Amino acid sequence: MKTHQPTDQGYGLVTDLDGTLIPHLVMSAASQEHGTLTARDGTALPDLPIGTRLRILLNHACATAAQHHGYHVIDSSRPALDAPAVQAVWDRVSGW
């Protein structure tokens, strides 16, 4: 399948927990339980020991959204001690 973007981003970009992009790493496949990370262009995979926590900047999240009753909206630009403060809670629309 040909994409309309200059660079195919797969199912999403990969960042560390602070949101810093991990260059050349992309989520290339997804299922209900897991995702597959792939290095682009033959680049070596970064050292990610078992248990490493990452953030995925998804561009498709039906399976993820279906697992929850709603969404906690946060303002990540506001400083917080342990976690960003919840600004709002959005209900999820059920059914297709």
C-alpha positions as CSV (number, residue, x, y, z in Angstrom):
1,M,0.0,0.0,0.0
2,K,1.4,3.4,-1.0
3,T,1.1,6.2,1.6
4,H,0.5,9.8,0.8
5,Q,3.2,11.0,3.2
6,P,6.9,11.4,2.2
7,T,7.8,8.9,4.9
8,D,5.7,6.0,6.0
9,Q,5.2,6.2,9.8
10,G,3.7,2.7,10.1
11,Y,1.3,2.5,13.0
12,G,3.2,5.2,15.0
13,L,6.4,6.7,16.1
14,V,8.3,5.5,19.2
15,T,9.5,7.8,22.0
16,D,10.9,7.4,25.5
17,L,8.6,8.1,28.5
18,D,9.5,11.8,28.3
19,G,8.3,12.0,24.7
20,T,11.7,12.2,23.1
21,L,11.6,10.5,19.6
22,I,13.8,7.4,19.2
23,P,15.2,8.0,15.8
24,H,14.8,5.3,13.1
25,L,12.3,3.3,15.2
26,V,8.7,2.8,14.1
27,M,5.8,0.7,15.2
28,S,5.4,-1.5,12.1
29,A,2.5,-3.8,13.2
30,A,-0.2,-3.9,15.8
31,S,-2.6,-6.3,17.3
32,Q,-5.0,-6.2,20.3
33,E,-2.2,-7.2,22.7
34,H,1.1,-5.9,21.3
35,G,3.0,-4.0,18.7
36,T,6.0,-4.7,16.6
37,L,8.9,-2.2,16.6
38,T,11.1,-2.1,13.5
39,A,14.3,-0.1,12.7
40,R,14.1,1.9,9.5
41,D,16.6,1.5,6.6
42,G,18.7,-1.2,8.2
43,T,19.5,0.9,11.2
44,A,20.5,-1.2,14.3
45,L,17.8,-1.5,16.9
46,P,18.5,0.5,20.1
47,D,19.2,-1.3,23.3
48,L,15.8,-1.8,24.8
49,P,16.0,-4.4,27.7
50,I,12.9,-6.4,28.7
51,G,10.7,-4.1,30.8
52,T,11.7,-0.9,29.0
53,R,8.7,1.4,29.0
54,L,8.1,3.5,25.8
55,R,5.4,5.8,24.4
56,I,3.9,5.2,21.0
57,L,2.6,8.2,19.1
58,L,-0.2,6.2,17.4
59,N,-1.9,7.2,14.2
60,H,-4.6,4.5,14.6
61,A,-6.0,3.5,18.0
62,C,-9.3,1.7,17.6
63,A,-8.1,-1.3,19.6
64,T,-6.7,0.8,22.3
65,A,-9.8,3.0,22.6
66,A,-12.1,0.0,22.8
67,Q,-10.4,-1.1,26.0
68,H,-11.3,1.9,28.0
69,H,-14.5,3.7,29.2
70,G,-13.2,7.2,28.5
71,Y,-10.2,9.5,28.1
72,H,-8.3,11.5,30.6
73,V,-7.2,14.8,29.0
74,I,-4.0,16.3,30.4
75,D,-2.0,19.4,29.7
76,S,1.5,18.2,29.4
77,S,2.9,21.7,29.3
78,R,1.9,22.2,32.9
79,P,4.5,20.9,35.4
80,A,3.5,18.2,37.8
81,L,5.3,16.3,40.5
82,D,4.5,12.7,39.6
83,A,2.0,12.8,36.8
84,P,0.2,15.5,34.8
85,A,-3.0,16.8,36.3
86,V,-6.2,15.6,34.6
87,Q,-7.9,18.6,33.0
88,A,-11.1,16.8,31.8
89,V,-12.5,13.3,31.3
90,W,-14.1,12.5,27.9
91,D,-16.6,9.7,27.6
92,R,-16.0,7.2,24.8
93,V,-18.6,6.7,22.2
94,S,-19.5,3.0,22.0
95,G,-20.6,1.1,18.9
96,W,-19.7,1.2,15.3
